[in-house]
Amino acid sequence: MLRCRAVRPVSVWAVPLLILSAASAQTYQYTVPPKLKDGWETGSLSDEGIDVNLMRAMLERIRTGEYKNIQSVLVVKNGKLVVEEYFPRQ
């Protein structure tokens, strides 16, 4: 005979809270935009003289909702696409 244990409400809420806290704990990680056949040459922030830490801080603030109503950020310097990020609507 199989016995089932009753699930307590605390455990039901614990999993979503753990998932949300793990997701919010992740910080933004910069990557060079991929080279696609779309006409854009790509490059890195550091190669184009842009402070990676400042850009990371700005994009992290967008990701966490501190800067609101931003769905995308594209940065082009010297004809090279160095940042291409998209964010879900908040």
Protein Blocks (a to p, Z undefined) as FASTA:
>chain_A
ZZdddddfklmmmmmmmmmmmmmmpccdddddddddehpacddfklnopafklmmmmmmm
mmnomaghiabdcddeehiafbdcddddZZ
